[in-house]
Amino acid sequence: MLAEQTRDEVFEASVRAQLELIEAALLKAAEADSDMVTEAAQHIIAAGGKRFRPLLVVLGSYLGPRAAENDVVKAAVVVELTHVASLYHDDVMDEARIRRGSVSANSRWGNTVAILVGDLLFARASDIVCDLGPEFVRLQARTFSRLVQGQIAETVGPSGMDPLDHYLRVVADKTGSLIATSALFGSKISGAAPNLQRIDQAREEVRRRAEAARSLLEPLPAGPARDALDDLCTTVVTRTA
């Protein structure tokens, strides 16, 4: 889990223990009134996954002086349920047959059930996030809005936009938004200092480093290669906006 050069065995054990609690809570949150719906709702969760978003919640919870373990688990469940629910919808739209090495839900139960199970998991995430307070509800709603708009943009295509700009926007909205929210949830629960919860400072640091990289290009001969590298410096900054 942690790079060898930065490994702290006590810290890693603590993180792993929290992830185990989150795994159990995910399956519990996906339980429904019927065995069939429960099986369908737990299908992707049970198939495994990196649990990258829950991990970010847990890591973010160490950035401040306090973090209620129950709240950390709830926040992690919210972001992972949101992610998993979106996968049910993705698989229907993409007509996917396999998900995480298993038969996709839409292949097994049909498109209608897969869509409705995704909706159920979104609803469960919305229910659980209410326990964390209005600020978390608002952040979750805005994140969900960006995720959906990213999915729509991917479906519609560039429509006159620069293809690279369009792709980066889709990635930022459909994937990056929930990743950022995961870390932010954890830091908020921990009571981290406000400056640690803000990403505008991170953007400014990216901008500064991009300008430093651009200055290194000045000695290079003019031409397409230098222009492409200069454009890359701009892209690195604008994709974080």
C-alpha positions as CSV (number, residue, x, y, z in Angstrom):
1,M,0.0,0.0,0.0
2,L,2.8,2.4,1.0
3,A,6.0,2.9,-0.9
4,E,8.9,1.1,0.8
5,Q,10.9,4.3,1.4
6,T,8.0,5.9,3.3
7,R,6.4,2.9,5.0
8,D,5.3,3.3,8.5
9,E,4.0,-0.1,9.7
10,V,1.9,1.2,12.5
11,F,0.3,3.8,10.2
12,E,-0.3,1.2,7.5
13,A,-1.9,-1.2,9.9
14,S,-4.3,1.6,11.1
15,V,-5.2,2.4,7.5
16,R,-5.8,-1.2,6.6
17,A,-8.0,-1.7,9.7
18,Q,-10.2,1.2,8.6
19,L,-10.5,-0.1,5.1
20,E,-11.7,-3.4,6.4
21,L,-14.4,-1.6,8.4
22,I,-15.3,0.4,5.2
23,E,-15.5,-2.8,3.2
24,A,-18.1,-4.3,5.6
25,A,-20.0,-1.1,5.7
26,L,-20.2,-1.0,1.9
27,L,-21.8,-4.4,1.7
28,K,-24.2,-3.5,4.5
29,A,-25.2,-0.2,2.7
30,A,-26.0,-2.2,-0.4
31,E,-28.5,-4.5,1.4
32,A,-32.1,-4.2,0.1
33,D,-35.5,-5.6,0.9
34,S,-35.2,-8.6,-1.4
35,D,-32.4,-11.1,-1.9
36,M,-32.3,-10.5,-5.6
37,V,-31.9,-6.7,-5.3
38,T,-29.3,-7.2,-2.5
39,E,-27.3,-9.6,-4.7
40,A,-27.5,-7.2,-7.7
41,A,-26.6,-4.1,-5.5
42,Q,-23.6,-5.9,-4.0
43,H,-22.4,-7.4,-7.3
44,I,-19.8,-4.9,-8.2
45,I,-18.7,-4.3,-4.6
46,A,-18.2,-8.0,-4.0
47,A,-16.1,-8.2,-7.3
48,G,-13.4,-6.1,-5.6
49,G,-11.6,-3.0,-6.7
50,K,-8.8,-0.7,-5.6
51,R,-10.9,1.3,-3.1
52,F,-8.9,4.3,-4.1
53,R,-11.5,6.8,-3.1
54,P,-12.1,5.3,0.4
55,L,-8.3,5.3,0.8
56,L,-8.2,9.0,0.1
57,V,-10.9,9.6,2.7
58,V,-8.9,7.7,5.3
59,L,-5.6,9.4,4.4
60,G,-7.3,12.8,4.5
61,S,-8.7,12.1,7.9
62,Y,-5.1,12.1,9.3
63,L,-4.5,15.7,8.2
64,G,-6.2,17.3,11.2
65,P,-6.3,16.9,15.0
66,R,-9.4,14.7,15.2
67,A,-11.4,12.3,13.1
68,A,-14.4,10.3,14.4
69,E,-13.9,6.8,13.0
70,N,-17.6,6.3,12.3
71,D,-17.7,9.5,10.3
72,V,-14.6,8.4,8.3
73,V,-16.3,5.1,7.5
74,K,-19.5,6.9,6.4
75,A,-17.7,9.4,4.2
76,A,-15.7,6.6,2.6
77,V,-18.9,4.6,1.9
78,V,-20.6,7.7,0.4
79,V,-17.8,8.3,-2.2
80,E,-17.4,4.6,-3.0
81,L,-21.2,4.0,-3.4
82,T,-21.3,7.0,-5.7
83,H,-18.4,5.6,-7.7
84,V,-19.9,2.1,-7.9
85,A,-23.4,3.4,-8.8
86,S,-21.9,5.2,-11.7
87,L,-20.3,2.0,-12.9
88,Y,-23.7,0.3,-13.2
89,H,-24.8,3.2,-15.4
90,D,-21.5,3.2,-17.4
91,D,-21.8,-0.5,-18.2
92,V,-25.3,0.0,-19.5
93,M,-24.3,2.9,-21.7
94,D,-21.2,1.1,-22.9
95,E,-23.0,-2.3,-23.3
96,A,-20.2,-3.8,-21.2
97,R,-20.2,-7.5,-20.7
98,I,-17.5,-7.7,-18.0
99,R,-16.8,-5.6,-14.9
100,R,-13.9,-6.3,-12.6
101,G,-13.5,-9.8,-13.9
102,S,-17.1,-10.7,-13.4
103,V,-20.2,-10.7,-15.6
104,S,-21.5,-7.2,-15.6
105,A,-24.8,-6.5,-13.8
106,N,-26.5,-5.4,-17.1
107,S,-25.5,-8.7,-18.7
108,R,-26.8,-10.8,-15.8
109,W,-30.0,-8.9,-14.8
110,G,-30.7,-6.7,-17.8
111,N,-30.3,-2.9,-18.4
112,T,-33.4,-1.9,-16.5
113,V,-32.3,-3.6,-13.3
114,A,-28.8,-2.4,-13.6
115,I,-29.9,1.2,-14.0
116,L,-32.3,1.0,-11.0
117,V,-29.6,-0.6,-8.8
118,G,-27.3,2.2,-9.7
119,D,-30.1,4.6,-8.7
120,L,-30.6,2.7,-5.4
121,L,-26.9,3.0,-4.5
122,F,-27.0,6.8,-5.3
123,A,-29.9,7.0,-3.0
124,R,-28.1,5.2,-0.2
125,A,-25.1,7.5,-0.6
126,S,-27.4,10.5,-0.3
127,D,-29.0,9.1,2.8
128,I,-25.7,8.3,4.5
129,V,-24.1,11.7,3.7
130,C,-26.9,13.4,5.6
131,D,-25.4,12.1,8.8
132,L,-22.2,14.1,8.1
133,G,-24.0,17.5,7.9
134,P,-25.2,20.1,5.4
135,E,-21.8,21.0,4.2
136,F,-21.1,17.4,3.2
137,V,-24.5,17.1,1.5
138,R,-23.8,20.2,-0.6
139,L,-20.4,19.0,-1.6
140,Q,-21.7,15.6,-2.5
141,A,-24.5,17.1,-4.6
142,R,-22.1,19.4,-6.5
143,T,-19.7,16.5,-7.0
144,F,-22.5,14.3,-8.4
145,S,-23.5,17.2,-10.7
146,R,-20.0,17.4,-12.1
147,L,-19.8,13.6,-12.5
148,V,-23.0,13.5,-14.5
149,Q,-22.0,16.4,-16.7
150,G,-18.7,14.7,-17.4
151,Q,-20.6,11.6,-18.4
152,I,-22.9,13.6,-20.7
153,A,-19.9,15.4,-22.2
154,E,-18.2,12.0,-22.9
155,T,-21.4,10.7,-24.5
156,V,-22.0,13.8,-26.7
157,G,-18.4,14.2,-27.8
158,P,-16.2,17.3,-28.4
159,S,-18.9,19.1,-30.5
160,G,-16.5,21.7,-31.9
161,M,-14.2,21.8,-28.9
162,D,-10.5,20.9,-29.1
163,P,-10.5,17.1,-28.6
164,L,-7.7,17.2,-26.0
165,D,-9.4,20.0,-24.0
166,H,-12.7,18.0,-24.2
167,Y,-11.0,14.8,-23.0
168,L,-9.3,16.6,-20.1
169,R,-12.6,18.2,-19.1
170,V,-14.4,14.9,-19.1
171,V,-11.6,13.3,-17.0
172,A,-11.8,16.2,-14.5
173,D,-15.6,16.1,-14.2
174,K,-16.3,12.4,-14.5
175,T,-13.4,11.1,-12.5
176,G,-11.4,13.8,-10.9
177,S,-14.3,15.5,-9.1
178,L,-15.1,12.5,-6.9
179,I,-11.4,11.8,-6.2
180,A,-10.9,15.4,-5.0
181,T,-14.1,15.2,-2.9
182,S,-12.8,12.0,-1.3
183,A,-9.7,13.7,0.0
184,L,-11.7,16.8,1.0
185,F,-14.2,14.7,3.0
186,G,-11.4,13.1,5.0
187,S,-9.7,16.4,5.7
188,K,-13.0,18.1,6.8
189,I,-13.9,15.2,9.2
190,S,-10.4,15.5,10.7
191,G,-10.8,19.2,11.4
192,A,-7.8,20.0,9.2
193,A,-6.8,23.7,8.9
194,P,-8.8,25.5,6.2
195,N,-5.7,26.1,4.1
196,L,-5.3,22.3,3.8
197,Q,-8.8,21.9,2.5
198,R,-8.4,24.4,-0.4
199,I,-7.2,23.4,-3.8
200,D,-6.7,26.9,-5.2
201,Q,-3.3,27.0,-3.5
202,A,-2.4,23.7,-5.1
203,R,-3.4,25.2,-8.5
204,E,-1.2,28.2,-7.9
205,E,1.7,25.8,-7.1
206,V,1.1,23.9,-10.4
207,R,1.0,27.3,-12.2
208,R,4.3,28.3,-10.7
209,R,6.0,25.0,-11.6
210,A,4.6,25.2,-15.1
211,E,6.1,28.7,-15.6
212,A,9.5,27.4,-14.3
213,A,9.3,24.5,-16.8
214,R,8.4,27.0,-19.6
215,S,11.5,29.1,-18.8
216,L,13.7,26.0,-19.3
217,L,12.4,25.8,-22.9
218,E,13.7,29.2,-23.9
219,P,17.2,28.0,-24.9
220,L,15.7,25.4,-27.2
221,P,15.5,26.1,-30.9
222,A,12.2,27.4,-32.1
223,G,10.0,24.8,-33.9
224,P,7.1,22.4,-33.5
225,A,8.8,20.4,-30.7
226,R,9.3,23.4,-28.5
227,D,5.8,24.7,-29.3
228,A,4.4,21.3,-28.3
229,L,6.2,21.4,-25.0
230,D,5.1,25.0,-24.3
231,D,1.5,23.9,-25.0
232,L,1.9,21.1,-22.6
233,C,2.9,23.6,-19.8
234,T,-0.3,25.4,-20.5
235,T,-2.4,22.2,-20.5
236,V,-1.0,21.1,-17.1
237,V,-2.3,24.4,-15.6
238,T,-5.6,24.7,-17.4
239,R,-6.7,21.1,-16.7
240,T,-6.7,21.9,-13.0
241,A,-8.9,24.9,-13.4
